[in-house]
Amino acid sequence: MMRNTRLRAVALLGAASLVFAACGGDAEEPAETGSAPADTGSAPADTGSASETSMSESVAPTGSEAPTAGGEGVLEGVRGTLPSADLGDDFRDRLLEVNPDLTDFSYSAETYDAIVIVALAAQVAGTDDPLAIASEINGVTKDGEVCTDFTACKDLVDAGTDIDYDGEGGPYAFSAAGEPTQASFAILQYGADNRIDDSLTEFREAEISEDSLPSDVATAAGSGGESDGVLKIGTLLPETGDLAFLGPPEFAGAEMAVNDINEAGGVLDADVELIQGDSGDTNTDIANQTVDEHLSAGVDAIIGAASSGVSFTVIDKITAANVIHFSPANTSPDFTTYDDKGLYFRTAPSDVLQGRVLADAILAEGGANVVIFTRQDPYGEGLLNFTQTPLEEAGATVTPIVYDPSATEFAAEVQEAVSASPDTIVIIGFAETEQVGKTLIEQGLGPADVPWWFVDGNIGNSMGENFDQ
């Protein structure tokens, strides 16, 4: 059985501070906050006065005592944060009918909901004009009668009732910037087989006050886009690249959403058309090629990319074509104020929320001297900022280690971690997490020595498989 530890949060975007309280009791005790956020561009704090649990005498084993980099159970106890609601067995089972080979379900619900939200907005707008659809997207996620599936919501829309679609991954309650102000996070944990042990999963909820968010954001024109009476959706999801492990559940979520919509009569009395496409990663030009193909096909919305970095390479092209750009997995805070013509949306919460959830979990476990490895890209540096700030406000020492994700080895970065004698290690990464992690294990900073935390970019059974050998 999954443990449901529900937390609530209210965030101020400028300070990235959230107040958490346990749900279920009558009293709410705000977490203490300290001074203003530290400048994350400055040099890491001096870690010369290491914590009492210094590992300086045991971090460089040699010879027969050197630890094995991979193998059964090496990830046991590693935890990680993932934006995710508590997915029911029915939803998972239906995804497995679409793709029986699924081993992870990350961002499947957010992908499913992104397509349903676009479809409902089109039904409200009465057209497949992307500009008109975009002007209705925020509204179908809040301030109406709650509904949780396309059929029920469509019936309400057709009856002239305002709706609040909460869906499989919601509630969402989109802000003016087209992103969730409410989110659920799973705290996942690996078991002795290097796979996620569902019985240990906990859920926490976070919320950001819309009053604290920027109000001066772009809005869609409301009309003037192309329309042919058929809602066409293209996906831009990772079939290849360093987030390819996220592809299967996202592709399955997209296919299942369109199947459900069409079984309910479609949108505007016509079936929704789905064109699946690969996003690749930032080391290739696959995303631009896929977007060009989708635009030539006349899609009204593009669902993706999973990677924030990839989305930044195509967002201007998509929105310039007056097409909706809707990601199920982008978490970079930079999208909140991006000049997107009011056409960019996401069902994944900003890392303003994930960073605070992660920091809160680390602090609850006594983390006081934290090393954070992070990719040098918008996703990595954004999540680093919003994790480091609340940790330091609470008095923890943080050593950020920003690395080139295209590097072929990480010995120097790991040696920097060794020198910091951490009591907690966070890895904000994608596929390269395997190499970073195995190098840490080789140097005596494995999960058996120091608690590790992963994040949404690397937590999952696919990553566990990579550590089996």
Sine and cosine of phi, psi and omega as CSV:
sin_phi,cos_phi,sin_psi,cos_psi,sin_omega,cos_omega
0.00,0.00,0.68,-0.74,0.04,-1.00
-0.98,0.18,0.64,-0.77,0.03,-1.00
-1.00,0.02,0.74,-0.67,-0.06,-1.00
-0.95,-0.33,1.00,0.03,0.10,-1.00
-1.00,-0.07,0.98,-0.21,-0.10,-1.00
-1.00,-0.02,0.79,-0.62,0.05,-1.00
-0.85,-0.53,0.50,-0.87,0.10,-1.00
-0.89,-0.45,0.45,-0.89,-0.01,-1.00
-0.57,-0.82,0.54,-0.84,0.14,-0.99
-0.80,-0.60,0.80,-0.60,-0.14,-0.99
-0.89,-0.45,0.56,-0.83,0.19,-0.98
-0.95,-0.31,0.90,-0.43,-0.15,-0.99
-0.86,0.51,-0.68,0.73,-0.08,-1.00
-0.88,0.47,-0.63,0.78,-0.03,-1.00
-0.99,-0.13,-0.11,0.99,-0.02,-1.00
0.80,0.59,0.58,0.81,-0.02,-1.00
-0.96,-0.29,0.68,-0.73,0.02,-1.00
-0.80,-0.60,0.52,-0.85,0.05,-1.00
-0.95,-0.30,0.85,-0.52,-0.07,-1.00
-0.95,-0.31,0.56,-0.83,0.10,-1.00
-0.53,-0.85,0.57,-0.82,0.02,-1.00
-0.95,0.32,0.70,-0.72,0.04,-1.00
-1.00,0.07,0.41,-0.91,0.07,-1.00
0.95,-0.31,-0.40,0.92,0.04,-1.00
-0.98,-0.18,0.15,-0.99,-0.02,-1.00
-0.99,0.12,-0.51,0.86,-0.08,-1.00
-0.99,-0.13,0.56,-0.83,0.09,-1.00
-0.85,-0.53,0.83,-0.55,-0.02,-1.00
-0.93,-0.37,0.95,-0.30,-0.03,-1.00
-0.87,0.49,0.61,-0.80,0.09,-1.00
-0.94,0.34,0.51,-0.86,-0.01,-1.00
-0.96,0.29,0.61,-0.79,0.10,-1.00
-0.86,-0.52,0.51,-0.86,-0.09,-1.00
-0.97,-0.22,-0.65,-0.76,-0.04,-1.00
-0.97,0.26,-0.03,-1.00,-0.01,-1.00
-0.87,0.49,0.44,-0.90,-0.03,-1.00
-0.84,0.54,0.60,-0.80,0.03,-1.00
-0.96,0.29,0.45,-0.90,0.06,-1.00
-0.97,0.26,0.93,-0.36,-0.06,-1.00
-0.96,0.28,-0.11,0.99,0.05,-1.00
-1.00,0.08,-0.18,0.98,-0.03,-1.00
-0.98,0.20,0.18,-0.98,0.00,-1.00
-0.92,0.39,0.48,-0.88,0.03,-1.00
-0.86,0.50,0.52,-0.85,0.00,-1.00
-0.88,0.48,0.50,-0.87,0.04,-1.00
-0.89,0.45,0.84,-0.54,-0.01,-1.00
-0.96,-0.29,0.40,0.92,-0.01,-1.00
-0.87,0.49,-0.57,0.82,0.06,-1.00
-1.00,-0.02,0.98,0.19,-0.09,-1.00
-0.91,0.41,0.31,-0.95,0.01,-1.00
-0.91,0.41,0.21,-0.98,-0.04,-1.00
-0.89,0.45,-0.40,0.92,-0.02,-1.00
-1.00,-0.08,0.73,0.69,-0.01,-1.00
-0.86,0.50,0.65,-0.76,0.01,-1.00
-0.94,-0.33,0.27,0.96,-0.12,-0.99
-0.88,0.48,-0.39,0.92,-0.03,-1.00
-1.00,0.00,-0.09,1.00,-0.11,-0.99
-0.74,-0.67,0.23,0.97,-0.12,-0.99
-1.00,-0.04,-0.02,1.00,-0.02,-1.00
-0.75,-0.66,0.87,0.50,0.02,-1.00
-0.91,0.42,0.52,-0.85,-0.02,-1.00
-0.75,-0.67,0.22,-0.98,0.10,-0.99
0.89,0.45,-0.63,-0.78,-0.09,-1.00
-0.93,0.36,-0.26,0.96,-0.02,-1.00
-1.00,0.04,-0.09,1.00,-0.01,-1.00
-0.89,0.45,0.72,-0.69,-0.05,-1.00
-0.94,0.35,0.42,-0.91,0.07,-1.00
-0.98,0.17,0.76,-0.65,-0.08,-1.00
-0.94,0.35,-0.56,0.83,0.01,-1.00
-0.72,-0.69,0.21,-0.98,0.01,-1.00
0.57,-0.82,0.20,-0.98,-0.04,-1.00
-0.86,0.51,0.79,-0.61,0.09,-1.00
1.00,0.09,0.02,1.00,-0.05,-1.00
-0.92,0.40,-0.41,0.91,0.02,-1.00
-0.99,-0.11,0.07,1.00,-0.04,-1.00
-0.83,0.56,0.79,-0.62,0.02,-1.00
1.00,-0.04,-0.24,0.97,0.05,-1.00
-0.92,0.40,0.72,-0.69,0.00,-1.00
-0.89,-0.46,0.24,-0.97,0.00,-1.00
-0.29,-0.96,0.40,-0.92,0.01,-1.00
-0.99,-0.16,0.62,-0.79,0.04,-1.00
-0.57,-0.82,0.86,-0.52,0.13,-0.99
-0.86,0.51,0.92,-0.40,-0.06,-1.00
-0.19,-0.98,0.67,-0.74,0.19,-0.98
-0.99,0.16,0.15,-0.99,0.06,-1.00
-0.98,0.20,1.00,-0.05,-0.08,-1.00
-0.93,0.37,0.74,-0.68,0.00,-1.00
-0.98,0.22,0.32,-0.95,0.01,-1.00
-0.87,0.49,-0.58,0.81,-0.03,-1.00
-0.89,0.46,-0.69,0.72,0.00,-1.00
-0.90,0.44,-0.70,0.71,0.02,-1.00
-0.89,0.46,-0.69,0.73,-0.02,-1.00
-0.89,0.46,-0.63,0.78,0.01,-1.00
-0.94,0.35,-0.57,0.82,0.10,-1.00
-0.90,0.44,-0.64,0.77,0.01,-1.00
-0.92,0.39,-0.43,0.90,0.11,-0.99
-0.93,0.37,-0.56,0.83,0.05,-1.00
-0.96,0.29,-0.70,0.72,0.00,-1.00
-0.65,-0.76,0.99,-0.12,-0.04,-1.00
-0.91,0.42,-0.22,0.97,-0.06,-1.00
-1.00,-0.03,0.09,1.00,-0.01,-1.00
-0.88,0.48,0.72,-0.70,0.13,-0.99
-0.90,-0.44,-0.29,0.96,0.05,-1.00
-0.78,-0.63,0.39,-0.92,0.00,-1.00
-0.83,-0.56,0.27,0.96,-0.07,-1.00
-0.84,0.54,0.79,-0.62,0.08,-1.00
0.89,0.46,0.24,0.97,0.09,-1.00
-0.92,0.38,-0.69,0.73,-0.01,-1.00
-0.93,0.37,-0.63,0.78,0.00,-1.00
-0.91,0.40,-0.57,0.82,0.06,-1.00
-0.94,0.35,-0.72,0.69,0.05,-1.00
-0.83,0.56,-0.75,0.66,-0.06,-1.00
-0.93,0.37,-0.57,0.82,0.02,-1.00
-0.85,0.52,-0.69,0.73,-0.01,-1.00
-0.94,0.33,-0.65,0.76,0.03,-1.00
-0.89,0.45,-0.66,0.76,0.01,-1.00
-0.89,0.46,-0.69,0.72,0.04,-1.00
-0.88,0.48,-0.69,0.73,-0.01,-1.00
-0.90,0.44,-0.68,0.73,0.01,-1.00
-0.92,0.40,-0.63,0.78,0.03,-1.00
-0.90,0.43,-0.59,0.80,0.06,-1.00
-0.92,0.39,-0.62,0.78,0.03,-1.00
-0.91,0.42,-0.64,0.76,0.05,-1.00
-0.91,0.42,-0.69,0.72,-0.05,-1.00
-0.94,0.33,-0.42,0.91,-0.02,-1.00
0.97,0.25,0.35,0.94,-0.04,-1.00
-0.34,-0.94,0.34,-0.94,0.11,-0.99
-0.99,-0.14,0.22,0.97,0.12,-0.99
-0.88,0.47,0.90,-0.44,-0.06,-1.00
-0.84,0.54,-0.56,0.83,-0.01,-1.00
-0.93,0.38,-0.61,0.79,0.05,-1.00
-0.95,0.31,-0.64,0.77,0.04,-1.00
-0.88,0.48,-0.72,0.69,-0.04,-1.00
-0.86,0.52,-0.57,0.82,-0.02,-1.00
-0.94,0.33,-0.22,0.97,-0.01,-1.00
-0.96,-0.29,-0.16,0.99,-0.14,-0.99
-0.88,0.47,-0.78,0.63,-0.03,-1.00
-0.85,0.52,-0.64,0.76,-0.10,-1.00
-0.91,0.41,-0.50,0.86,-0.04,-1.00
-0.98,0.20,-0.05,1.00,-0.01,-1.00
-0.97,-0.24,0.09,1.00,-0.08,-1.00
-0.28,-0.96,0.26,-0.97,0.20,-0.98
0.87,0.49,0.46,0.89,0.07,-1.00
-0.66,-0.75,-0.27,-0.96,0.04,-1.00
-0.97,0.24,0.79,-0.61,-0.07,-1.00
-0.92,0.38,0.73,-0.68,0.12,-0.99
-0.60,-0.80,0.46,-0.89,-0.16,-0.99
-0.83,-0.56,0.05,1.00,0.09,-1.00
-0.59,-0.81,0.31,-0.95,-0.11,-0.99
-0.88,0.48,-0.68,0.73,-0.07,-1.00
-0.87,0.50,-0.76,0.66,-0.02,-1.00
-0.90,0.44,-0.66,0.75,-0.02,-1.00
-0.92,0.39,-0.66,0.75,0.00,-1.00
-0.89,0.46,-0.64,0.76,0.03,-1.00
-0.87,0.49,-0.65,0.76,0.03,-1.00
-0.91,0.41,-0.69,0.73,0.01,-1.00
-0.87,0.49,-0.72,0.70,-0.02,-1.00
-0.90,0.43,-0.40,0.92,0.04,-1.00
-1.00,0.03,0.03,1.00,0.02,-1.00
0.99,0.10,0.30,0.95,-0.03,-1.00
-0.99,-0.11,0.71,-0.70,0.11,-0.99
-0.93,0.38,0.62,-0.78,-0.07,-1.00
-0.87,-0.49,0.33,-0.94,0.13,-0.99
-0.75,-0.66,1.00,-0.05,-0.02,-1.00
-0.97,0.22,0.90,-0.44,0.05,-1.00
-0.99,-0.10,-0.57,0.82,0.18,-0.98
0.91,0.41,-0.21,-0.98,-0.07,-1.00
-0.96,0.29,-0.54,0.84,-0.06,-1.00
-0.94,-0.33,0.02,1.00,-0.09,-1.00
-1.00,0.08,-0.19,-0.98,0.11,0.99
-0.95,0.31,0.34,-0.94,-0.05,-1.00
-0.91,-0.42,-0.76,0.65,-0.01,-1.00
0.74,0.67,0.92,0.39,-0.08,-1.00
-0.84,0.54,0.61,-0.79,0.13,-0.99
-0.99,0.16,0.03,-1.00,0.04,-1.00
-0.87,0.49,-0.41,0.91,0.01,-1.00
-0.99,0.12,0.00,1.00,0.07,-1.00
0.98,0.19,0.62,0.78,0.00,-1.00
-0.59,-0.81,0.34,-0.94,-0.09,-1.00
-0.91,0.42,0.65,-0.76,0.20,-0.98
-0.98,-0.19,-0.11,0.99,0.08,-1.00
-0.77,-0.64,0.59,-0.81,0.00,-1.00
-0.40,-0.91,0.48,-0.88,0.11,-0.99
-0.94,-0.34,0.64,-0.77,0.01,-1.00
-0.83,-0.56,0.72,-0.69,0.12,-0.99
-1.00,-0.04,0.70,-0.71,0.18,-0.98
-0.98,-0.20,0.97,-0.24,-0.08,-1.00
-1.00,-0.08,0.39,-0.92,0.00,-1.00
-0.57,-0.82,0.69,-0.72,0.05,-1.00
-0.98,0.19,0.59,-0.81,0.09,-1.00
-0.99,-0.14,-0.22,-0.98,-0.10,-1.00
-0.94,0.35,-0.21,0.98,0.00,-1.00
-0.98,-0.19,0.27,0.96,-0.05,-1.00
0.88,0.47,0.44,0.90,0.05,-1.00
-0.83,-0.56,0.41,-0.91,0.00,-1.00
-0.90,0.43,0.79,-0.61,0.05,-1.00
-1.00,-0.06,0.98,-0.20,-0.08,-1.00
-0.87,0.50,-0.44,0.90,-0.02,-1.00
-0.93,0.36,-0.27,0.96,-0.02,-1.00
-0.98,-0.20,-0.03,1.00,-0.06,-1.00
-0.94,0.34,0.72,-0.70,0.10,-1.00
-0.88,-0.47,0.41,-0.91,0.02,-1.00
-0.84,-0.55,0.65,-0.76,0.04,-1.00
-0.74,-0.68,0.62,-0.79,0.01,-1.00
-0.95,-0.31,0.59,-0.81,0.01,-1.00
-0.72,-0.70,0.47,-0.88,-0.06,-1.00
-0.59,-0.81,0.63,-0.78,0.05,-1.00
-0.88,-0.47,0.74,-0.67,-0.02,-1.00
-0.94,0.35,0.81,-0.58,0.00,-1.00
-0.90,0.43,-0.42,0.91,0.03,-1.00
-0.91,0.42,-0.40,0.92,-0.02,-1.00
-1.00,0.01,-0.11,0.99,-0.04,-1.00
-1.00,-0.01,0.41,-0.91,0.04,-1.00
-0.87,0.50,0.72,-0.70,0.03,-1.00
-0.99,-0.16,-0.31,0.95,-0.02,-1.00
-1.00,0.03,0.96,0.27,-0.01,-1.00
-0.86,-0.51,0.35,-0.94,-0.03,-1.00
-0.92,0.38,0.54,-0.84,0.07,-1.00
-0.80,-0.60,0.51,-0.86,-0.03,-1.00
-0.93,0.37,0.48,-0.88,-0.04,-1.00
-0.91,0.42,-0.48,0.88,0.05,-1.00
0.99,-0.13,-0.34,0.94,0.03,-1.00
-0.19,-0.98,0.18,-0.98,0.06,-1.00
0.96,-0.28,-0.02,1.00,0.04,-1.00
-1.00,0.03,0.05,-1.00,0.01,-1.00
-0.96,0.28,0.55,-0.84,0.00,-1.00
-0.50,-0.87,0.75,-0.66,0.07,-1.00
-0.76,-0.65,0.15,0.99,0.04,-1.00
1.00,0.02,-0.09,1.00,0.00,-1.00
-0.83,-0.55,0.82,-0.58,0.03,-1.00
-0.98,0.21,0.89,-0.46,-0.01,-1.00
-0.91,-0.41,0.78,-0.62,-0.05,-1.00
-0.82,-0.57,0.76,-0.64,0.11,-0.99
-0.94,-0.34,0.57,-0.82,0.07,-1.00
-0.97,-0.26,0.48,-0.88,0.02,-1.00
-0.73,-0.69,0.96,0.26,-0.18,-0.98
-0.84,-0.54,0.37,-0.93,-0.19,-0.98
-0.99,0.16,1.00,0.02,0.17,-0.99
-0.97,0.25,-0.52,0.85,0.05,-1.00
-0.77,-0.64,0.13,-0.99,0.08,-1.00
0.99,-0.15,-0.10,-1.00,-0.16,-0.99
-0.99,0.17,0.02,1.00,0.17,-0.99
-0.87,-0.49,0.42,0.91,-0.08,-1.00
-0.87,0.49,-0.40,0.92,0.02,-1.00
-0.92,0.40,-0.37,0.93,0.05,-1.00
-0.99,0.13,-0.27,0.96,-0.08,-1.00
-0.87,0.49,-0.81,0.59,-0.08,-1.00
-0.81,0.58,-0.75,0.67,0.02,-1.00
-0.93,0.38,-0.51,0.86,0.01,-1.00
-0.95,0.30,-0.70,0.71,0.06,-1.00
-0.87,0.50,-0.66,0.75,0.00,-1.00
-0.91,0.42,-0.66,0.76,0.03,-1.00
-0.88,0.47,-0.64,0.77,0.01,-1.00
-0.91,0.41,-0.72,0.69,-0.02,-1.00
-0.90,0.44,-0.66,0.75,-0.02,-1.00
-0.92,0.40,-0.61,0.79,0.02,-1.00
-0.88,0.48,-0.74,0.68,-0.02,-1.00
-0.91,0.42,-0.62,0.78,0.06,-1.00
-0.86,0.51,-0.72,0.70,-0.02,-1.00
-0.91,0.42,-0.66,0.75,-0.01,-1.00
-0.89,0.45,-0.72,0.70,-0.05,-1.00
-0.94,0.33,-0.55,0.83,0.08,-1.00
-0.91,0.41,-0.40,0.92,0.02,-1.00
-1.00,-0.03,0.20,0.98,0.05,-1.00
0.97,-0.26,0.00,1.00,0.04,-1.00
0.97,0.26,-0.33,-0.94,-0.01,-1.00
-0.85,-0.52,0.76,-0.65,-0.01,-1.00
0.85,0.53,0.60,0.80,0.05,-1.00
0.90,0.43,0.44,0.90,0.05,-1.00
-0.63,-0.78,0.52,-0.86,0.06,-1.00
-0.91,0.42,0.61,-0.79,0.12,-0.99
-0.97,0.25,0.67,-0.75,0.06,-1.00
-0.98,-0.19,0.71,-0.70,-0.02,-1.00
-0.86,-0.51,0.77,-0.63,0.08,-1.00
-0.85,-0.53,0.94,-0.35,-0.02,-1.00
-0.98,0.17,0.56,-0.83,-0.01,-1.00
-0.47,-0.88,0.47,-0.88,-0.04,-1.00
-1.00,0.04,0.61,-0.79,0.07,-1.00
-0.99,-0.15,-0.35,0.94,-0.15,-0.99
0.86,0.52,-0.54,-0.84,0.09,-1.00
-0.64,-0.77,-0.15,-0.99,-0.09,-1.00
-0.97,0.26,-0.09,1.00,0.05,-1.00
-1.00,0.06,-0.06,1.00,-0.01,-1.00
-0.76,-0.65,0.11,-0.99,0.07,-1.00
-0.95,-0.31,0.37,0.93,-0.06,-1.00
-0.88,0.48,-0.65,0.76,-0.05,-1.00
-0.87,0.50,-0.71,0.70,0.01,-1.00
-0.89,0.45,-0.63,0.78,0.02,-1.00
-0.91,0.42,-0.67,0.74,0.02,-1.00
-0.91,0.42,-0.68,0.73,0.02,-1.00
-0.87,0.49,-0.68,0.73,0.02,-1.00
-0.86,0.51,-0.67,0.74,0.01,-1.00
-0.90,0.43,-0.67,0.74,0.01,-1.00
-0.90,0.44,-0.70,0.72,-0.02,-1.00
-0.90,0.43,-0.61,0.79,0.04,-1.00
-0.91,0.41,-0.50,0.87,0.01,-1.00
-0.99,0.16,-0.13,0.99,0.06,-1.00
0.99,0.17,0.55,0.83,0.01,-1.00
-0.93,0.37,0.45,-0.90,0.04,-1.00
-1.00,-0.10,-0.40,0.92,-0.01,-1.00
-0.51,-0.86,0.57,-0.82,0.08,-1.00
-0.89,-0.46,0.84,-0.54,-0.03,-1.00
-0.99,-0.14,0.93,-0.37,-0.05,-1.00
0.62,-0.78,-0.06,-1.00,-0.08,1.00
-0.99,0.10,0.07,-1.00,0.12,-0.99
-0.97,0.25,-0.66,0.75,-0.02,-1.00
-0.99,0.14,0.76,-0.65,0.08,-1.00
-0.87,0.49,-0.67,0.75,-0.01,-1.00
-0.86,0.50,-0.66,0.75,0.03,-1.00
-0.92,0.40,-0.69,0.73,0.01,-1.00
-0.86,0.51,-0.59,0.80,0.01,-1.00
-0.91,0.41,-0.38,0.92,0.01,-1.00
-0.99,0.17,-0.25,0.97,-0.07,-1.00
-0.80,-0.60,-0.14,0.99,-0.11,-0.99
-0.86,0.50,-0.65,0.76,-0.02,-1.00
-0.92,0.40,-0.64,0.77,0.01,-1.00
-0.90,0.43,-0.69,0.72,-0.04,-1.00
-0.92,0.40,-0.76,0.65,-0.07,-1.00
-0.95,0.31,-0.50,0.87,0.06,-1.00
-0.90,0.43,-0.43,0.90,0.03,-1.00
-1.00,0.05,0.13,0.99,-0.03,-1.00
0.86,0.50,0.65,0.76,0.04,-1.00
-0.89,-0.45,0.59,-0.81,0.00,-1.00
-0.95,0.31,0.73,-0.69,0.08,-1.00
-0.92,-0.38,0.90,-0.43,-0.15,-0.99
-0.72,-0.69,0.93,-0.36,-0.03,-1.00
-0.99,-0.17,0.66,-0.75,0.10,-1.00
-1.00,-0.01,-0.07,1.00,-0.16,-0.99
-0.61,-0.79,-0.06,1.00,0.04,-1.00
-0.92,0.39,0.76,-0.65,-0.01,-1.00
-0.83,-0.55,-0.04,1.00,-0.02,-1.00
-0.86,0.51,0.76,-0.64,0.03,-1.00
-0.89,0.45,-0.30,0.95,-0.07,-1.00
-0.91,0.40,-0.34,0.94,0.00,-1.00
-0.95,0.31,-0.37,0.93,-0.09,-1.00
-0.85,0.52,-0.64,0.77,-0.07,-1.00
-0.92,-0.38,0.25,0.97,-0.03,-1.00
-0.93,0.37,0.60,-0.80,0.00,-1.00
-0.98,0.20,1.00,0.04,-0.17,-0.99
-0.93,-0.38,0.21,0.98,-0.02,-1.00
0.88,0.48,0.32,0.95,-0.01,-1.00
0.96,0.30,0.40,0.92,-0.09,-1.00
-0.90,-0.43,0.01,1.00,0.03,-1.00
-0.97,-0.23,0.72,-0.69,0.01,-1.00
-0.65,-0.76,0.29,-0.96,0.09,-1.00
-0.43,-0.90,0.58,-0.81,0.11,-0.99
-1.00,-0.05,-0.24,0.97,0.09,-1.00
-0.99,0.16,0.65,-0.76,0.01,-1.00
-0.97,0.25,0.46,-0.89,0.09,-1.00
-0.87,0.49,0.48,-0.88,0.04,-1.00
-0.94,0.34,-0.06,1.00,0.22,-0.98
-0.82,0.57,-0.62,0.79,0.00,-1.00
-0.99,0.11,-0.74,0.68,-0.04,-1.00
-0.88,0.47,-0.63,0.78,0.01,-1.00
-0.87,0.50,-0.64,0.77,-0.02,-1.00
-0.96,0.29,-0.60,0.80,0.06,-1.00
-0.89,0.46,-0.70,0.72,0.02,-1.00
-0.89,0.45,-0.73,0.69,0.00,-1.00
-0.88,0.47,-0.68,0.73,0.00,-1.00
-0.87,0.49,-0.66,0.75,0.00,-1.00
-0.92,0.39,-0.64,0.76,0.03,-1.00
-0.90,0.44,-0.71,0.70,0.00,-1.00
-0.90,0.44,-0.60,0.80,0.00,-1.00
-0.90,0.43,-0.44,0.90,0.02,-1.00
-1.00,-0.04,0.10,1.00,0.06,-1.00
1.00,0.01,0.19,0.98,0.02,-1.00
-0.89,0.46,0.80,-0.60,-0.04,-1.00
-0.74,-0.67,-0.28,0.96,-0.01,-1.00
-0.69,-0.72,1.00,-0.03,-0.26,-0.97
-0.94,-0.35,0.79,-0.61,0.16,-0.99
-0.99,-0.16,0.77,-0.63,0.02,-1.00
-0.87,-0.49,0.94,-0.34,0.17,-0.99
-0.99,0.14,0.70,-0.71,0.01,-1.00
-0.53,-0.85,0.58,-0.81,0.10,-0.99
-0.89,0.46,0.57,-0.82,0.09,-1.00
-1.00,0.02,0.99,0.16,0.07,-1.00
-0.37,-0.93,0.12,-0.99,-0.08,-1.00
-0.84,0.54,-0.62,0.78,0.02,-1.00
-0.91,0.42,-0.81,0.59,-0.09,-1.00
-0.89,0.45,-0.74,0.67,-0.06,-1.00
-0.95,0.32,-0.52,0.85,0.06,-1.00
-0.92,0.38,-0.74,0.68,0.00,-1.00
-0.92,0.39,-0.58,0.82,0.10,-1.00
-0.84,0.54,-0.76,0.65,-0.05,-1.00
-0.84,0.54,-0.74,0.67,-0.10,-1.00
-0.99,0.12,-0.03,1.00,0.19,-0.98
-0.99,-0.13,-0.69,0.72,-0.04,-1.00
-0.89,0.45,-0.68,0.74,-0.08,-1.00
-0.85,0.52,-0.81,0.59,0.00,-1.00
-0.93,0.38,-0.48,0.88,0.08,-1.00
-0.90,0.44,-0.73,0.68,-0.02,-1.00
-0.94,0.35,-0.56,0.83,0.06,-1.00
-0.88,0.47,-0.51,0.86,0.00,-1.00
-1.00,0.06,0.01,1.00,0.08,-1.00
0.98,-0.18,0.02,1.00,0.01,-1.00
-0.98,0.21,0.48,-0.88,0.15,-0.99
-1.00,-0.02,0.74,-0.67,-0.02,-1.00
-0.83,-0.56,0.78,-0.62,0.11,-0.99
-0.93,-0.37,0.98,-0.21,0.04,-1.00
-0.99,0.16,0.72,-0.69,0.05,-1.00
-0.84,-0.54,0.98,-0.20,-0.05,-1.00
-1.00,-0.06,0.81,-0.59,-0.10,-1.00
-0.83,-0.55,0.34,-0.94,0.08,-1.00
-0.98,0.19,0.90,-0.44,-0.06,-1.00
-0.91,0.41,-0.25,0.97,0.03,-1.00
-1.00,-0.04,0.03,1.00,0.00,-1.00
-0.90,0.44,0.43,-0.90,-0.02,-1.00
-0.98,-0.18,-0.21,0.98,0.09,-1.00
-0.46,-0.89,0.39,-0.92,-0.14,-0.99
-0.75,-0.66,0.51,0.86,-0.06,-1.00
-0.88,0.47,-0.68,0.73,-0.04,-1.00
-0.91,0.41,-0.66,0.75,0.01,-1.00
-0.91,0.42,-0.65,0.76,0.01,-1.00
-0.92,0.39,-0.60,0.80,0.04,-1.00
-0.90,0.44,-0.56,0.83,0.09,-1.00
-0.89,0.45,-0.63,0.78,0.06,-1.00
-0.91,0.41,-0.66,0.75,0.03,-1.00
-0.84,0.54,-0.69,0.73,-0.03,-1.00
-0.91,0.41,-0.42,0.91,-0.02,-1.00
-0.99,0.15,-0.21,0.98,-0.01,-1.00
0.73,0.68,0.86,0.52,-0.12,-0.99
-0.96,0.28,0.39,-0.92,0.19,-0.98
-0.97,-0.24,-0.06,1.00,0.05,-1.00
-0.47,-0.88,0.64,-0.77,0.06,-1.00
-0.82,-0.57,0.74,-0.67,0.08,-1.00
-0.90,-0.44,0.71,-0.71,0.09,-1.00
-0.87,-0.49,0.93,-0.36,0.06,-1.00
-0.99,-0.17,1.00,-0.08,-0.12,-0.99
-0.45,-0.89,-0.04,-1.00,0.08,-1.00
-0.90,-0.43,-0.77,-0.64,-0.08,-1.00
-0.89,0.46,-0.50,0.87,-0.02,-1.00
-0.92,0.40,-0.16,0.99,0.06,-1.00
-0.82,0.57,-0.57,0.82,0.01,-1.00
-0.85,0.53,-0.74,0.67,-0.05,-1.00
-0.95,0.31,-0.65,0.76,0.06,-1.00
-0.87,0.50,-0.73,0.68,-0.06,-1.00
-0.91,0.42,-0.68,0.73,-0.02,-1.00
-0.93,0.38,-0.55,0.84,0.08,-1.00
-0.92,0.39,-0.63,0.78,0.07,-1.00
-0.88,0.48,-0.69,0.72,0.00,-1.00
-0.88,0.47,-0.68,0.73,0.01,-1.00
-0.87,0.50,-0.49,0.87,-0.03,-1.00
-0.99,-0.14,0.26,0.97,0.11,-0.99
0.99,0.14,0.29,0.96,0.04,-1.00
-0.90,-0.44,0.62,0.78,0.02,-1.00
-0.98,0.18,0.09,-1.00,-0.01,-1.00
-0.87,0.49,-0.39,0.92,0.06,-1.00
-0.96,0.27,-0.27,0.96,-0.04,-1.00
-0.96,-0.27,-0.63,0.78,-0.07,-1.00
-0.64,-0.77,0.70,-0.72,0.06,-1.00
-0.86,0.51,0.73,-0.69,0.07,-1.00
-0.95,-0.32,0.50,-0.86,0.14,-0.99
-0.77,-0.64,0.74,-0.67,0.17,-0.99
-0.97,-0.23,0.04,-1.00,0.01,-1.00
-0.71,-0.70,-0.17,-0.99,-0.11,-0.99
-0.90,0.43,-0.38,0.93,-0.01,-1.00
-0.98,0.22,-0.22,0.98,-0.05,-1.00
-0.64,-0.77,-0.19,0.98,-0.04,-1.00
-0.97,0.24,0.73,-0.68,0.04,-1.00
0.42,-0.91,0.19,-0.98,-0.03,-1.00
-0.93,0.37,-0.51,0.86,0.04,-1.00
-0.88,0.47,-0.66,0.75,0.06,-1.00
-0.91,0.41,-0.62,0.79,0.05,-1.00
-0.86,0.52,-0.65,0.76,0.03,-1.00
-0.86,0.50,-0.58,0.82,-0.02,-1.00
-0.92,0.39,-0.37,0.93,0.00,-1.00
-0.99,-0.13,0.08,1.00,-0.01,-1.00
-0.94,0.35,-0.46,0.89,-0.04,-1.00
-0.93,-0.36,0.00,0.00,0.00,0.00
